[in-house]
Amino acid sequence: MNASGIPDGGAYLHRFISSCKGACRTFSSLHPARIALFGYLSYIVVGWFALSLPLSMEGNKVGALDNLFTTVSAISTTGLVTVSIADNYSFFGQVVILFLIQLGGIGYMTLGSFLVLAQRRELPDVRKAVSHTVFSLPEGFKIDRFILGVVFFTVFIEACGVAAYYPCFRNANVDYPLWSSIFHSVSSFCTAGFSLYNNSFEAFAGNFWLNAVTAALGYLGAVGFIVCVDFGRIFIGSSKQVTLTTKIILSATLALTFIGTAHLFLAEPSIQHMAPEKRILAAFFQCMNAITTTGFNSVSIADLSKSSVLVLTVLMIIGSSPSGTGGGIKVTSVTAVLGVMRSTINSESDVHFWGRVVPRERIWIAVSNIGLYLIALSIGAYLLELSEMTSFEKNFFEAASAIGTVGLSMGITSGLSTIGKIVIILLMFCGRVGPLTLSTALFGGSPEGKREESPEDIAV
């Protein structure tokens, strides 16, 4: 303390450091779901600030709510936008959006954990716990090796995407084909659906190679890093066969793609005028963008028939795969519940796939995930019905697209009211964090100290 009785700078610094250490200990003691929730919120705050800078805007100034909408859409890898990315954001603003998409695509803490591992240091326990929350991994996957694989695989695939996209955009005589290739490669692999073109890929509906590159990137991102790491382990000889998770993901994704493509090809009136090869390309591309939640469109969604809108809605709700860049309920959760139904019908006590029993813990997680997801979707659609003047099918489609982090729209996003934008923002955030993780972060408690009671049968 100095002569005037005021503590000196060293004392203040000591108190500040002690406070920071205390805050870090408190943060580390939080439930991993809460840490993930706060992490995504911190990304959103920083991204919102960056997009609100005058440097990020071009032409008409974008309002604060629209900037927040774009930020959450990028972090959640959704792709719904209330303003044009090409017309309202400068090159710097587009770079910010792309960086947010990349962060959202690889998952919270993945980049930071990679930097820790790159220094040959072991991951702290808190990072391991949060990473296990963000990535739903089956047994046998080590989180440190998995994170390294995620980052290296992401960089490699996106670089290949840039190389594959470039001749497509250059031959199409678009402006700045290299930047367009970089932007759409990241957007496609992260299943974000953000495009530098106001009509998405409608102008490229007949461009086979561009559609093929987008589909390849979308599927690689959506089937999940589990599948990619699985095949990588087989390639290097550390494993002889893929996991049950990979088998379920690939078979379910293939089946849903076939069903959706067949319907659009055979029953969608708006594409019947196309030549057969272009019609099947359009049908496949639109189905792929729904099931992978990539979110690009090569045909106008608003012009589709009600039956096709229903099919795409179901595909968006089911969504992609766990530990990938896509959203939705996840095909593994849906197939797990289908397995429960089959086992119940056959009076079996366990759920089997390919001769292997699915752990009951996973079944409980799948059921909880589906229930919470459908509750959140229903509430979101209800609130849109109260706030918007558009039809129910458009409102429900918008809600399903938002919580599924898809990005497809029937053309109502830019006309949403203030309340409608807030509802969609909350749905996109819920979809990115995950309804189950979000519910655990907000309402979950520690399992310690809970009573063990004798089970009582109930009628269902």
N, C-alpha and C positions, 0 to 999 in steps of 0.2 A: 504494500500500500504506500502511495506517495505522501508527500507532506500535506496535501490538501485533504487527505482522507479518502481519496478515490482509488479503487483498486487499479494496479498498473496493467499494462497490456498483456503481460505474461499470464496474469491471473485470468483475464478475460479469455485468452487463447486456450488455457487449460480447461476452463468451463465449456468453451465451445466444442473442443475436441471430445470431452467427456460426454456432452449432450449428443454429439454425432455417433459416438460408440454406443450409447444407450439406445438411440433410434435404430441403429443397425441391428442390435440384438433383438429389439422388439419386432423389427420387420422380419428378421430371420425366423422368429418363433411363430409367425403367422402360418395358418394353413396354406399349403402350396396353391390351392385354388384361389385364395385371396391374393397371394403374391402375383399370380398370373393375371388376375383381374386388374390389380393396380398397375401392373406392367403395361398392359394394353391401353389403359387409361392414360398413362404417361406418354406413350407413343402418340396417342390422339392429341393430347395437349400440345406437344412439341410440333407435330405435323400441322395442326390448326394454326399455330402461330406462324409457321414458315409459309403456309399458303396465304395467310392474310397480309404478308408483306407486299408493298407496292411492286417490288421486284418480281413477284410471282404472277402478277396479273397483266393482262393485255386487253386493250379496248375498254369495254364497259367494266366498271369496278364490280367485283363479286361481293355480295353481302356476307356478313359473318355466318349466318345460318347455312348458306350454300357452301361456304368454305368448310364448315364443320361437316356437312353432309358428304362432300367430296373426300375429306380426310378419313372419316369413318368407313366410307365405301372402299377406299384404297387399303386401309389397314385390315379390313375384313375380307379383302379380295372379292368384293361383290361386283362392282362395275356400274351400279345404278348412279346416274348423275342428274342433277337438276339444271346444270349449265353445260355448255359445250366445252370440252377439254381443249380442243384445237383453237377455238375462237376467243376464249376467256382467260387462258393461262399462257404465260410466256414460256420460253424454253426452260428457264429456271424453274418455273412452277411445274412444268411437266416432269422435270428431273426429280423434284420433290415428291410428286405423285408416284413416280416409278420406284423411288427409294422406299416409300411407304408400302407399296405393293410387295416389294421384295421382303421387307421386314415381316409383313403380315403373312406372306406365303410360307416362309421357312419356320415361323413360329416364334413366340416370345422366348427370350433368353438364348435362342440357338446361336445367334451371331456372337454374343458375349461369351457363351460357353466355348464356342470354337476358338476365340482368341485366347482363352485360358488354356485350352488343350494345345494350341499351337506353341505355347511357351513351355510345353512338356510338364505342365502342372496338372495335378489331379483336381477334378471338379469338386467344389465344396458340396457338402450334403444338401444344403438348401437348393443349389442349382440342380442337383440330381433329382430332388423331390419335385421341383417345379417342372423339370423336363419330362418326368414320368407322367405328370398331370397333363401337359400339353400334348405329348405323344403317347397314345394308348398302345403300349407294346406288349406282345405276348412274351411268355417266359423264354429265356435263352438269348435275348437281345441285351447287350451291354450298352448303357446309355451313352458312354463316352465315345465308343466306336461308332455308335449309331449317329451321333451328332456330326462327327467327322465325315461319315459317309453322306449325310444329308447335304452338307455344304459343298463338298467336292462334286457330288452328283448334280446338284443344282447348277453350279458354275459350268460344268461340262455340257449338260443338256441345253442350257440357255445359250451357250456359245455356239453349239451346233444349230440351234434354232435361228440365231442371227445369220449364220452362214447359209442356211436353207431359205430363209425369208428374203434375203437381199436380192437374188436374181428375180424373184417373183415381183417385188415392189419396183425394182429398176425397170423390168420389162413392161410393167403397167404404167410407167411414166409418172409415178407419184412424186411429190416434192420430198426432198431429203430422204431417199430410200434407206440409207444406213441408219438414221435415227428411227425411222419407222420400223426397221427390222429389229433394232434393239428393244424398242418400247413394246412391240407386239410379242416378241419372244418371251420377255419377262412376264407380260400380262397373260400370255397363253399358258405357260408352264405353271404360274401361280394361280391359274384358273380365275383370273380377275375380271376379264371381259372388258377392260378399259381399252378404248380405241381412239386413235387420232382422227378418225373419220366419223362424221356426225350420223351416218346411217350404218355404222358398224361395218360389216363385210358384205352388205347387200350388193355393192358394186362389183364384188368378186365372186358372185354366186356360181359362175361357170368356170372359175379358175381352179382347175383340179389340184395343182401343186400347192397353191396357197391354202386351199381347204385341207389338203393332206398334211401339210406341215403343222397347221393349227390343231388338227385332230391328234397327231402324234404327240405334240407338246401337252395338249390337254389331258390325254389319257395317261401319259407318264406322270404328270402332276397329281392327277386324281386318284389313280390306283394306289398311290401312297408310297412313302419311302420304305415301308416294310417290305413290299413286293420287290422293289429295286435292290434293297440290301440283301434280301433273300436270294435273288438270282446272282448277285455279286458274290455271295459266299459260295454258291455252287461253282461259279466261274473260277474262283481262286482255289477251289478244292477243300475249303474248310467245312463244307456241308454236302451231303449227297442228295438231299431232296428238299423241296420247298415246305414251308410250314402249312398247317391247316388253314391259317388265316389267309395266306396267299391263294390257296386253292379256292376258298370261298369267294374272295374278292374277284378273282379273274373269271370264275364261272358265272357269278351273279352279274358282273358288269357286261359280259358278253351276251348273256340272255336278255338283259334289259335293253341293250343296244339293238339287238335283233328285233325285239318286239316293237320298240318305238319306231325304228326305221321302217319296218313292214307296214305299220299303220299309216305313217305319213306318206309313204310311197303309194299305197293302194287307196287310201280314203281321204286324203287332203285335197279339196277342190282347187285351192289357189295355186297348186303346182302341177295340175294335170295337163296344162298346156305345154309343159316343157318336154323336150325329147327324153326318152327313157333314161339315158345315161346321166343327163343333167338333173332329172327328177330324183333319181336314187341318190345322187350326190347331195342335193339340197335336203332330202329327207334324212340321210345319215348325218350330215353336218349339224342340222338343228337338233336331232336326237342326242348326238354326242355332246353338244353344248349344254343340254339340260341335265343329262346323267352325270357328267363330269363337273357340272356347275361352272364351266368356263365362261358362258354368258354371251358369246358373240352370236350374231344372227346374220344369215345370208338371205332370209326372206322376212317380210314384214310380219311380226308376231300379231299385230292388230288385225291382220287380214285372215288369220287362220280360223278354221271352223271351230265350233265349241268342242267337238270330240277331240280334235288335235290339241286344243288348249288344255283339256282335261288330262290327256296323256302326258303332255309336257309338265303339267303341274305335279302329277304323281311322280314323274321321274325327278323333278327338282326336289320334292320332299324326301324321296329316298336318298338322292345325292350320291356322293362319291365314297371314298374309303377312309378308314382311320389312319392317322399319321401321314396324311397327304395334304395337298394344298386346297382341296375342295371342301364343300360344306354339305349340308343335308343331314338327315338322320344317320346315314352311313349304311351301306349295303350289308355289313356284318351284323349290325343290330337288327335289321329287318329279317335277314336269314336266320338269325338266332331265334327270333320270335316265331318264324315259320316252323323252325325245328321243334319248338315247344308245342305248337299246334299239332304237328305230325305225331309227336310222342304221346300227346294226350289222346289223340284219336286211336293210336295203337296200344294204349294202356301201358306205356313204357315210363319208367321212372327217370330216365336220363335222356339227354338230347345227344344224338349221334350224327356225325358227318364223316363220310368215308371211313367208317369203322372206328372213329375216335370220339371219345366223350368230351363234350364241351363243359368246362367247369361251371358250376352253378353260380359262382360269383359273377361270371361274365353274362350269364342269363339275366341276373338281377340288374346289372348295369344296363343291358340292352333294353329291358322293359322300362326302367326308370327314364332312360334317355328318350325313348319314343314317347312316353307319356308326357314328360315335361316339354318336349319339342312341340307336340300337338297342342298342348295347352297354350304355349307362347304364341304359336301360329294363330290359334283361334282368337286369342285376345287381340292380337295385332290386326287381324282382319275385321274384328268387331269395331275397333277404334277407327279404322279407315272408313267403315260404313257410316260411322257417326260424323266424321269430319269431312268426307269427300262426297261430291255429287255424282261421281262416276258409278258405273254398274257394279254389281256384286262380283261378277266374274273377273273384272279388271282389278278390283280392289283385292280380291283373294289371290289372284295371280301375282300381284305386286308384293303382297305380304309373304307369299311362299318364296318368291324370288329373293326377297330381302333376308329372311331368316335362313334360307338355304345358301346365302352368299353366291347367288347365281348371276344376277344382273340383267336377265331378260325382262322386258316390259312390254305391255300392250299400249304404250304411248302416254301414260298418265304421270310419269315421274316429274317432268318439268312443270306440270300444272298443279302439283300438290300444294295444299294449303300449308300454313305454318305448322299447324298441329299434325297434319299428314306427314310432313318432313320429319318432325320429331319422332313420330311413331316408327317410320322407316329407319331412322338412325338407330333407335333402340333395338329394332329387330335385327339390323345388320350386326350390331355389336353383340347381341345375344347369340346370333348364329356363329360369329367368329370365336367367341369365348367358349360357346357350347352351353346349351340350357342346363345340362347337369352340372358342369363346372361352375356356371354362374349361380345356380341355386345353392350349391355347396358353399361357395364363397360368401353369399349373402345370408344364408339361413343355417348352414351346417354348423355343427358343434363337434367337439372332441368325442370320440367313441368311448373314452375312458370314463369309468364311473357309472355307466348306464346299467340299469337293472337287467338281470337275466331272469326272465319269467318263463313259466311253463307254457308251451304252445297250446293254443285253443283253436280248434277247428272252426272254419267259417264256410258258409255257402257262397259259391261264386257262379 
